[in-house]
Amino acid sequence: MAIWDQVQPDRKVALLEDLEQLDEVDTLVDVFDLFKILLADPDPRIRAISLRVLGESEDPSLIQPIINILETDRDEVVRSNAASVLGQFIYLGELDELSISKLHLVEAALLNSFRTDKQSLVRRRSLESLGFSSLPEVQDLISKACQLDIADWQSTALFAMSRSANDDWIPTILEKFDSPYPEVQKEAIRAAGELESTEARSAITELLEEGIEDYELRMTAIWALSKIGGEGIQTLFDKLIDDAVDEDEIEFIEEALENLSLTQT
């Protein structure tokens, strides 16, 4: 940090992006202290990267600084990243691994952001983080977002549902399998997987057997089935490997098979 101001801005960003990638693949790398300091950097790109890296932190000392960023930062991407990071603390609160007072502090900040921020992206990320919350009013907000004829908001609602651990959302999720918006259909399939919906198994299986041209949608469907599990899924995956011509796809399906084995144990 003593020489940080002497480094060219683009070089700083490149360095931090490299550290971000290293942090993802090397469990011995600890960059959290550095990125905590950089939350106050004047460059919004650096603040945004720092928030992404801190996204899985369970350090409650981060809560207030990140709430301050959510409420006061001028950059839309930075505020949206702050909203996303706060979701981790709601998750911890729902598991009773965070004090009730801190949980309510985070929920209040995200509800306020959802209701008052002028940027749709920030409001959507706030609702996605609130998806972990068991507050009744959150369920109403998710339902209203899902009813909007706007693909981005429907996708956000489905993402929030996937975090809810609430099977009551499954009928709504299944309805979105037939959405005219590909991104909504993909998010619905992913949500069904996250909720391990056995009701969705046959529909997703049928889609894969018929053939899904969109690569991302196909991979989403495969991973969703690996989380749902059930009879015939391993056989389907074996066939998909035999039919695959892309090495990356074969590797992905093999990882899905490993996940399937965990699901079914």
Rosetta silent file (secondary structure, phi, psi, omega in degrees, C-alpha in Angstrom):
SEQUENCE: MAIWDQVQPDRKVALLEDLEQLDEVDTLVDVFDLFKILLADPDPRIRAISLRVLGESEDPSLIQPIINILETDRDEVVRSNAASVLGQFIYLGELDELSISKLHLVEAALLNSFRTDKQSLVRRRSLESLGFSSLPEVQDLISKACQLDIADWQSTALFAMSRSANDDWIPTILEKFDSPYPEVQKEAIRAAGELESTEARSAITELLEEGIEDYELRMTAIWALSKIGGEGIQTLFDKLIDDAVDEDEIEFIEEALENLSLTQT
SCORE:     score description
SCORE:     0.000 S_00000001
   1 L     0.000  -23.111 -179.449    0.000    0.000    0.000 S_00000001
   2 L   -63.579  -27.542 -179.536    2.994    2.307    0.515 S_00000001
   3 L  -113.017    7.695 -174.032    3.527    2.441   -3.265 S_00000001
   4 H   -56.773  -41.065 -177.740   -0.080    1.866   -4.374 S_00000001
   5 H   -67.504  -15.780 -179.092   -0.588    5.465   -5.495 S_00000001
   6 H   -88.368  -10.812 -178.893    2.415    5.194   -7.790 S_00000001
   7 L   -83.828  137.831  179.406    0.949    2.301   -9.784 S_00000001
   8 L   -63.348  141.421 -175.778   -0.887    3.138  -13.006 S_00000001
   9 H   -52.743  -46.605 -178.521   -4.702    2.661  -12.681 S_00000001
  10 H   -66.535  -32.660  177.734   -5.015    0.044  -15.429 S_00000001
  11 H   -68.180  -37.226  176.527   -2.090   -1.903  -13.979 S_00000001
  12 H   -59.603  -47.829 -178.267   -3.814   -1.903  -10.596 S_00000001
  13 H   -61.756  -44.495 -179.962   -6.962   -3.351  -12.105 S_00000001
  14 H   -61.951  -42.219  178.947   -5.028   -6.018  -14.023 S_00000001
  15 H   -61.522  -45.711 -177.631   -3.113   -6.990  -10.885 S_00000001
  16 H   -69.558  -34.565  175.953   -6.264   -7.289   -8.800 S_00000001
  17 H   -65.205  -36.840  175.930   -8.062   -9.310  -11.469 S_00000001
  18 H   -65.054  -41.829  177.930   -5.098  -11.721  -11.464 S_00000001
  19 H   -64.371  -36.967  178.375   -5.291  -11.958   -7.673 S_00000001
  20 H   -61.662  -45.133  178.944   -9.021  -12.587   -7.919 S_00000001
  21 H   -65.683  -39.954  178.980   -8.433  -15.528  -10.272 S_00000001
  22 H   -63.515  -39.493  179.693   -5.644  -16.872   -8.072 S_00000001
  23 H   -62.555  -30.620 -178.367   -7.900  -16.667   -5.019 S_00000001
  24 H   -73.717  -27.900 -172.990  -10.480  -18.818   -6.815 S_00000001
  25 H  -109.903  -14.678 -176.596   -8.080  -21.684   -7.568 S_00000001
  26 L  -121.185  108.217 -175.946   -5.573  -21.618   -4.695 S_00000001
  27 L   -72.194  -12.180  179.346   -6.980  -22.203   -1.227 S_00000001
  28 L   -86.594  -10.643  179.823   -3.685  -21.187    0.374 S_00000001
  29 L   -82.060  129.877  178.472   -3.916  -17.650   -0.981 S_00000001
  30 L  -123.299  104.622 -176.629   -5.348  -15.135    1.488 S_00000001
  31 L  -112.845    5.004 -172.506   -6.124  -11.776   -0.095 S_00000001
  32 H   -60.605  -42.925 -177.571   -9.008  -10.651    2.119 S_00000001
  33 H   -61.207  -40.481  178.491   -7.027   -8.107    4.157 S_00000001
  34 H   -62.302  -48.270 -175.681   -5.791   -6.404    0.995 S_00000001
  35 H   -71.650  -25.755  173.546   -9.244   -6.189   -0.565 S_00000001
  36 H   -63.279  -40.950  177.881  -10.788   -4.913    2.675 S_00000001
  37 H   -64.507  -39.554 -174.099   -8.408   -1.950    2.479 S_00000001
  38 H   -77.484   -2.483  173.379   -9.234   -1.400   -1.189 S_00000001
  39 H   -61.592  -21.735 -179.084  -12.951   -0.995   -0.500 S_00000001
  40 H  -100.399    9.393 -178.948  -12.082    2.661    0.019 S_00000001
  41 L   -64.351  143.835 -179.402  -10.056    3.041   -3.193 S_00000001
  42 L   -69.616  -18.121 -178.663  -11.051    6.068   -5.308 S_00000001
  43 L   -86.384  118.121 -178.172  -11.266    3.935   -8.478 S_00000001
  44 H   -61.451  -28.638  178.111  -14.753    2.355   -8.756 S_00000001
  45 H   -63.369  -39.140 -179.373  -13.311   -0.545  -10.751 S_00000001
  46 H   -71.839  -39.246  177.011  -11.108   -1.459   -7.824 S_00000001
  47 H   -63.268  -39.507 -179.603  -13.957   -1.139   -5.341 S_00000001
  48 H   -65.332  -44.002  178.143  -16.095   -3.406   -7.546 S_00000001
  49 H   -62.568  -43.721 -178.435  -13.378   -6.073   -7.781 S_00000001
  50 H   -59.029  -41.615  179.450  -12.771   -5.891   -4.033 S_00000001
  51 H   -66.627  -38.402  177.881  -16.432   -6.528   -3.321 S_00000001
  52 H   -61.185  -44.750 -177.936  -16.493   -9.510   -5.679 S_00000001
  53 H   -65.467  -35.592 -178.218  -13.517  -11.077   -3.923 S_00000001
  54 H   -82.590    4.979 -173.342  -15.051  -10.478   -0.509 S_00000001
  55 H   -61.623  -24.227 -179.759  -18.324  -12.052   -1.618 S_00000001
  56 H  -107.661   10.820 -179.742  -17.833  -15.263    0.349 S_00000001
  57 L   -71.228  143.463  177.065  -16.375  -13.667    3.461 S_00000001
  58 L  -109.328   17.098 -177.358  -18.092  -14.429    6.755 S_00000001
  59 L   -79.559  108.864 -177.098  -16.383  -11.572    8.601 S_00000001
  60 H   -65.244  -15.508  177.487  -19.148   -9.526   10.304 S_00000001
  61 H   -68.082  -14.314  178.185  -16.814   -6.518   10.537 S_00000001
  62 H   -79.765  -19.269 -170.208  -17.453   -6.069    6.808 S_00000001
  63 H   -57.520  -54.969 -176.083  -21.177   -5.528    7.243 S_00000001
  64 H   -65.508  -44.157  176.152  -21.232   -1.837    8.118 S_00000001
  65 H   -58.623  -37.794 -179.053  -18.580   -0.749    5.584 S_00000001
  66 H   -73.429  -35.960  174.184  -20.436   -2.590    2.821 S_00000001
  67 H   -61.689  -40.950  177.749  -23.768   -1.112    3.887 S_00000001
  68 H   -60.183  -40.797  177.616  -22.133    2.327    3.712 S_00000001
  69 H   -64.335  -45.145  179.074  -21.020    1.562    0.161 S_00000001
  70 H   -57.407  -37.566 -174.487  -24.511    0.374   -0.769 S_00000001
  71 H   -86.879  -24.923 -169.927  -26.030    3.578    0.563 S_00000001
  72 H  -125.192  -17.369 -175.598  -23.502    6.187   -0.579 S_00000001
  73 L   -65.375  141.943 -177.132  -21.303    5.004   -3.464 S_00000001
  74 L   -83.045  -15.080 -174.811  -21.874    6.905   -6.690 S_00000001
  75 L   -93.656  128.609 -176.969  -21.110    3.973   -8.953 S_00000001
  76 H   -62.849  -43.715 -178.648  -23.992    1.680   -9.920 S_00000001
  77 H   -65.667  -39.949  178.900  -21.837   -1.425  -10.370 S_00000001
  78 H   -62.932  -46.025  179.515  -20.155   -0.909   -7.005 S_00000001
  79 H   -63.509  -39.320  179.802  -23.499   -0.542   -5.238 S_00000001
  80 H   -66.624  -38.188  176.424  -24.875   -3.621   -6.985 S_00000001
  81 H   -65.103  -38.891  177.474  -21.809   -5.639   -5.948 S_00000001
  82 H   -61.570  -42.465  178.189  -22.266   -4.420   -2.378 S_00000001
  83 H   -60.935  -40.363 -179.842  -25.875   -5.602   -2.443 S_00000001
  84 H   -65.217  -42.586 -178.687  -24.752   -9.023   -3.672 S_00000001
  85 H   -62.117  -37.277 -176.350  -22.119   -9.413   -0.942 S_00000001
  86 H   -65.052  -20.898  177.808  -24.639   -8.662    1.802 S_00000001
  87 H   -59.675  -34.077  179.569  -26.652  -11.725    0.810 S_00000001
  88 H   -59.277  -35.143 -177.009  -23.990  -13.937    2.391 S_00000001
  89 H   -77.479  -29.259  172.556  -24.716  -12.380    5.780 S_00000001
  90 H   -66.581  -41.301  177.727  -28.453  -12.972    5.486 S_00000001
  91 H   -58.357  -46.306  179.004  -27.652  -16.600    4.728 S_00000001
  92 H   -63.444  -38.426  178.410  -25.477  -16.797    7.840 S_00000001
  93 H   -64.163  -39.117  178.821  -28.208  -15.134    9.884 S_00000001
  94 H   -68.041  -22.123  177.014  -30.790  -17.662    8.728 S_00000001
  95 L   -92.290    6.710 -178.241  -28.412  -20.402    9.891 S_00000001
  96 L    62.817   29.569  177.485  -28.113  -18.709   13.298 S_00000001
  97 L  -105.806   10.276  177.061  -24.424  -18.044   12.620 S_00000001
  98 L  -142.837  144.743 -177.511  -24.879  -14.277   12.817 S_00000001
  99 L   -62.242  150.455  179.047  -26.529  -12.235   15.556 S_00000001
 100 H   -59.111  -38.675 -178.181  -30.166  -11.267   15.088 S_00000001
 101 H   -63.902  -40.992  179.358  -29.281   -7.581   15.364 S_00000001
 102 H   -71.265  -37.349  176.171  -26.765   -7.809   12.505 S_00000001
 103 H   -59.650  -47.479 -179.875  -29.164   -9.877   10.418 S_00000001
 104 H   -65.513  -32.420  177.079  -31.878   -7.251   10.826 S_00000001
 105 H   -62.880  -45.554 -179.991  -29.350   -4.516   10.014 S_00000001
 106 H   -66.862  -44.833  179.555  -28.498   -6.181    6.700 S_00000001
 107 H   -59.958  -43.015 -179.703  -32.137   -6.902    5.844 S_00000001
 108 H   -63.423  -40.583 -179.812  -33.116   -3.303    6.543 S_00000001
 109 H   -65.076  -41.698 -179.226  -30.301   -1.967    4.360 S_00000001
 110 H   -71.640  -37.828  176.141  -31.234   -4.206    1.441 S_00000001
 111 H   -63.431  -41.182  178.631  -34.941   -3.447    1.736 S_00000001
 112 H   -64.692  -41.651  178.033  -34.147    0.251    1.728 S_00000001
 113 H   -63.226  -43.336  179.273  -31.901   -0.171   -1.315 S_00000001
 114 H   -60.275  -37.945 -174.414  -34.591   -2.138   -3.129 S_00000001
 115 H   -85.050  -24.368 -170.027  -37.170    0.556   -2.455 S_00000001
 116 H  -118.897  -21.867 -177.104  -35.098    3.701   -3.008 S_00000001
 117 L   -66.470  141.207 -176.484  -32.176    3.090   -5.377 S_00000001
 118 L   -82.932  -12.604 -176.268  -32.742    4.649   -8.784 S_00000001
 119 L  -100.861  129.283 -178.387  -30.857    1.947  -10.673 S_00000001
 120 H   -59.840  -39.234 -178.123  -32.629   -1.277  -11.619 S_00000001
 121 H   -60.691  -42.918 -179.606  -29.436   -3.332  -11.359 S_00000001
 122 H   -66.103  -42.934 -179.942  -28.906   -2.332   -7.726 S_00000001
 123 H   -63.671  -39.976  179.497  -32.538   -3.024   -6.853 S_00000001
 124 H   -65.952  -43.918  179.009  -32.368   -6.433   -8.529 S_00000001
 125 H   -64.926  -33.733  177.231  -29.195   -7.443   -6.703 S_00000001
 126 H   -64.423  -42.909  179.557  -30.765   -6.318   -3.443 S_00000001
 127 H   -67.332  -38.083  178.508  -33.782   -8.542   -4.033 S_00000001
 128 H   -61.008  -42.126  177.701  -31.564  -11.475   -4.984 S_00000001
 129 H   -67.193  -36.711  177.997  -29.707  -11.161   -1.672 S_00000001
 130 H   -67.878  -13.423  177.546  -32.991  -10.859    0.189 S_00000001
 131 L   -56.315  -28.686  177.691  -33.934  -14.214   -1.315 S_00000001
 132 L   -71.996  -18.721 -172.120  -32.137  -15.825    1.631 S_00000001
 133 L   -79.145  146.061  177.058  -34.405  -13.978    4.076 S_00000001
 134 L   -95.723    8.703  177.974  -37.462  -15.545    5.700 S_00000001
 135 L   -61.330  129.572 -179.852  -39.191  -12.172    6.112 S_00000001
 136 H   -56.700  -36.546 -178.019  -42.798  -12.465    4.830 S_00000001
 137 H   -66.178  -26.831  178.011  -42.556   -9.126    3.009 S_00000001
 138 H   -66.790  -40.535  179.315  -39.652  -10.447    0.970 S_00000001
 139 H   -60.176  -37.560  178.467  -41.801  -13.257   -0.403 S_00000001
 140 H   -67.020  -40.371  178.988  -44.318  -10.650   -1.575 S_00000001
 141 H   -64.323  -41.298  178.734  -41.588   -8.621   -3.294 S_00000001
 142 H   -63.729  -44.121 -179.400  -40.303  -11.710   -5.093 S_00000001
 143 H   -61.079  -43.918 -179.988  -43.811  -12.627   -6.239 S_00000001
 144 H   -66.063  -38.669  178.901  -44.453   -9.145   -7.626 S_00000001
 145 H   -64.373  -37.482 -178.915  -41.101   -9.115   -9.443 S_00000001
 146 H   -68.118  -25.757 -178.192  -41.897  -12.451  -11.052 S_00000001
 147 H   -82.336  -12.122  178.581  -45.189  -11.097  -12.395 S_00000001
 148 L   -69.751  140.023  178.129  -43.500   -8.254  -14.275 S_00000001
 149 L   -86.369   53.884 -179.674  -43.275   -8.804  -18.025 S_00000001
 150 L  -133.683  119.812 -173.189  -39.583   -7.924  -17.919 S_00000001
 151 H   -57.305  -43.844 -177.690  -37.060  -10.723  -18.416 S_00000001
 152 H   -60.244  -42.157 -178.335  -34.429   -9.271  -16.087 S_00000001
 153 H   -72.261  -36.373  175.935  -36.873   -8.942  -13.203 S_00000001
 154 H   -64.391  -40.676  178.161  -38.318  -12.414  -13.737 S_00000001
 155 H   -62.996  -42.110  177.832  -34.779  -13.820  -13.725 S_00000001
 156 H   -61.573  -44.358  179.954  -34.031  -11.952  -10.505 S_00000001
 157 H   -60.819  -42.985  179.905  -37.206  -13.281   -8.891 S_00000001
 158 H   -66.722  -37.609  177.001  -36.314  -16.853   -9.853 S_00000001
 159 H   -63.091  -42.991  177.652  -32.782  -16.409   -8.543 S_00000001
 160 H   -62.840  -41.024  177.409  -34.196  -15.180   -5.238 S_00000001
 161 H   -59.324  -39.240 -176.768  -36.556  -18.163   -5.136 S_00000001
 162 H   -64.164  -20.525 -179.103  -33.622  -20.519   -5.611 S_00000001
 163 L   -94.761   -4.816 -168.400  -32.106  -19.160   -2.396 S_00000001
 164 L   -81.443  -19.397 -172.441  -35.256  -19.383   -0.338 S_00000001
 165 L    55.164   30.995 -175.371  -35.219  -23.100    0.558 S_00000001
 166 L  -118.932  107.898 -178.269  -38.988  -22.769    0.128 S_00000001
 167 H   -66.903  -13.233  179.227  -40.709  -25.483   -1.907 S_00000001
 168 H   -62.710  -20.047 -179.097  -43.824  -23.302   -2.193 S_00000001
 169 H   -81.617  -11.973 -171.110  -42.103  -21.558   -5.102 S_00000001
 170 H   -59.509  -43.891  177.339  -41.770  -24.728   -7.179 S_00000001
 171 H   -57.461  -40.313  178.313  -45.101  -24.418   -9.097 S_00000001
 172 H   -64.845  -41.774  179.218  -44.155  -20.866  -10.111 S_00000001
 173 H   -62.034  -44.110 -178.931  -40.693  -22.010  -11.151 S_00000001
 174 H   -63.719  -33.977  177.875  -42.096  -24.836  -13.268 S_00000001
 175 H   -61.434  -33.256 -176.758  -44.402  -22.410  -15.076 S_00000001
 176 H   -79.002   -4.374  174.768  -41.351  -20.437  -16.215 S_00000001
 177 H   -61.009  -27.432 -178.275  -39.894  -23.478  -17.982 S_00000001
 178 H   -99.682   18.052 -178.670  -42.029  -22.399  -20.957 S_00000001
 179 L   -62.358  142.728  175.747  -40.988  -18.749  -20.818 S_00000001
 180 L   -73.172  -10.885  179.497  -40.411  -17.044  -24.188 S_00000001
 181 L   -95.558  115.763 -179.040  -37.299  -15.479  -22.636 S_00000001
 182 H   -56.428  -38.025 -178.781  -34.318  -17.887  -22.804 S_00000001
 183 H   -67.208  -31.585  177.685  -32.650  -16.250  -19.799 S_00000001
 184 H   -73.186  -42.763  177.574  -35.795  -16.749  -17.722 S_00000001
 185 H   -58.732  -43.742  179.858  -36.103  -20.381  -18.795 S_00000001
 186 H   -62.486  -43.020 -178.763  -32.462  -20.948  -17.823 S_00000001
 187 H   -68.492  -32.724  177.931  -32.939  -19.329  -14.415 S_00000001
 188 H   -66.316  -43.412  179.169  -36.078  -21.381  -13.805 S_00000001
 189 H   -65.008  -41.880  178.506  -34.229  -24.628  -14.518 S_00000001
 190 H   -62.601  -42.299  179.688  -31.339  -23.557  -12.302 S_00000001
 191 H   -63.196  -40.016  178.101  -33.768  -22.653   -9.501 S_00000001
 192 H   -61.119  -38.100  177.655  -35.466  -26.045   -9.773 S_00000001
 193 H   -67.187  -43.381 -179.108  -32.074  -27.646   -9.341 S_00000001
 194 H   -63.120  -34.876  178.332  -31.169  -25.517   -6.353 S_00000001
 195 L   -87.934    2.400  178.377  -34.437  -26.460   -4.654 S_00000001
 196 L    51.435   49.938 -175.561  -33.862  -30.095   -5.681 S_00000001
 197 L   -78.918  109.075  177.165  -37.350  -30.243   -7.147 S_00000001
 198 H   -67.085  -24.901  178.008  -38.273  -33.808   -8.032 S_00000001
 199 H   -63.995  -25.171 -176.797  -41.333  -32.374   -9.796 S_00000001
 200 H   -88.669  -10.966 -171.909  -38.983  -30.789  -12.348 S_00000001
 201 H   -56.221  -51.131 -175.453  -36.993  -33.961  -13.086 S_00000001
 202 H   -64.726  -38.503 -178.799  -39.100  -35.306  -15.940 S_00000001
 203 H   -66.104  -42.933  179.996  -39.439  -31.903  -17.646 S_00000001
 204 H   -69.132  -40.675  178.225  -35.688  -31.238  -17.563 S_00000001
 205 H   -59.883  -43.341  179.693  -34.910  -34.791  -18.658 S_00000001
 206 H   -61.915  -41.602  178.783  -37.280  -34.436  -21.608 S_00000001
 207 H   -60.150  -43.867 -179.139  -35.609  -31.201  -22.672 S_00000001
 208 H   -68.931  -37.435 -179.964  -32.178  -32.851  -22.666 S_00000001
 209 H   -68.207  -34.150  178.418  -33.415  -35.936  -24.507 S_00000001
 210 H   -74.883  -25.912 -179.804  -34.990  -33.759  -27.193 S_00000001
 211 L   102.570  122.018  177.859  -31.774  -31.747  -27.482 S_00000001
 212 L  -111.587  116.694 -176.144  -31.048  -28.221  -26.267 S_00000001
 213 L   -71.680  -39.288 -178.271  -29.112  -26.157  -28.793 S_00000001
 214 L   -66.922  120.718 -173.622  -28.190  -23.334  -26.422 S_00000001
 215 H   -61.946  -48.920 -177.701  -24.946  -24.405  -24.704 S_00000001
 216 H   -62.328  -41.107  179.262  -25.478  -22.502  -21.436 S_00000001
 217 H   -64.519  -40.301  179.440  -29.064  -23.722  -21.125 S_00000001
 218 H   -63.759  -44.354  179.276  -27.953  -27.303  -21.745 S_00000001
 219 H   -65.015  -37.746  177.463  -25.239  -27.074  -19.088 S_00000001
 220 H   -62.587  -42.894  179.935  -27.708  -25.512  -16.650 S_00000001
 221 H   -64.279  -41.543  179.623  -30.150  -28.368  -17.232 S_00000001
 222 H   -63.018  -46.257 -178.283  -27.443  -30.987  -16.705 S_00000001
 223 H   -67.096  -36.878  177.989  -26.277  -29.429  -13.452 S_00000001
 224 H   -60.442  -43.615  178.974  -29.851  -29.041  -12.207 S_00000001
 225 H   -65.939  -32.103  179.128  -30.437  -32.769  -12.738 S_00000001
 226 H   -66.826  -25.509  178.292  -27.199  -33.565  -10.923 S_00000001
 227 H   -86.581  -31.057 -179.316  -28.626  -31.788   -7.870 S_00000001
 228 H   -78.483  -44.034  179.478  -32.087  -33.348   -8.168 S_00000001
 229 L    70.589 -169.776  178.478  -30.875  -36.881   -8.809 S_00000001
 230 L   118.860  171.294 -176.860  -33.147  -39.875   -9.223 S_00000001
 231 L   -63.999  134.658  174.832  -33.505  -43.004  -11.298 S_00000001
 232 L    90.816  -10.730 -176.242  -32.217  -42.834  -14.856 S_00000001
 233 H   -70.763  -41.658  179.419  -30.161  -39.659  -14.500 S_00000001
 234 H   -62.561  -40.762  177.972  -26.788  -41.413  -14.528 S_00000001
 235 H   -61.762  -40.930  177.980  -27.780  -43.330  -17.657 S_00000001
 236 H   -62.871  -44.420 -179.906  -28.810  -40.072  -19.311 S_00000001
 237 H   -63.039  -40.615  177.784  -25.501  -38.441  -18.401 S_00000001
 238 H   -60.148  -40.794  178.586  -23.547  -41.412  -19.780 S_00000001
 239 H   -66.890  -39.803  179.423  -25.420  -41.056  -23.069 S_00000001
 240 H   -63.998  -35.267  176.205  -24.774  -37.321  -23.166 S_00000001
 241 H   -66.103  -42.583  179.612  -21.052  -37.996  -22.739 S_00000001
 242 H   -62.213  -34.915 -176.300  -21.132  -40.502  -25.606 S_00000001
 243 H   -86.584  -15.666 -174.890  -22.880  -37.978  -27.845 S_00000001
 244 L   -71.224  143.121  178.452  -20.726  -34.985  -26.853 S_00000001
 245 L  -115.286   -5.731 -177.068  -18.108  -33.735  -29.321 S_00000001
 246 L  -106.937  127.205 -177.449  -16.682  -30.963  -27.159 S_00000001
 247 H   -62.477  -37.367  179.215  -14.041  -31.821  -24.545 S_00000001
 248 H   -63.474  -38.583  179.603  -15.200  -29.015  -22.249 S_00000001
 249 H   -68.024  -40.536  177.885  -18.737  -30.383  -22.340 S_00000001
 250 H   -60.698  -44.174  179.333  -17.527  -33.902  -21.550 S_00000001
 251 H   -62.695  -40.077  179.394  -15.545  -32.574  -18.591 S_00000001
 252 H   -63.574  -45.048 -178.633  -18.586  -30.646  -17.355 S_00000001
 253 H   -65.520  -36.638  176.885  -20.851  -33.703  -17.547 S_00000001
 254 H   -63.513  -37.564  175.312  -18.241  -35.772  -15.698 S_00000001
 255 H   -65.942  -37.961  177.354  -18.266  -33.161  -12.927 S_00000001
 256 H   -63.909  -36.852  177.066  -22.079  -33.356  -12.932 S_00000001
 257 H   -63.450  -40.382  177.108  -21.797  -37.129  -12.515 S_00000001
 258 H   -62.815  -42.121  178.732  -19.569  -36.614   -9.486 S_00000001
 259 H   -66.084  -37.081  177.684  -22.111  -34.190   -8.047 S_00000001
 260 H   -60.492  -40.605 -179.617  -24.887  -36.677   -8.791 S_00000001
 261 H   -64.533  -32.851  176.125  -23.056  -39.316   -6.769 S_00000001
 262 H   -71.560  -38.097  179.877  -22.995  -36.913   -3.817 S_00000001
 263 H   -62.732  -36.587 -171.529  -26.686  -36.152   -4.270 S_00000001
 264 L   -95.820    5.295  176.942  -27.634  -39.804   -4.202 S_00000001
 265 L   -92.133    0.000    0.000  -25.555  -40.849   -1.186 S_00000001
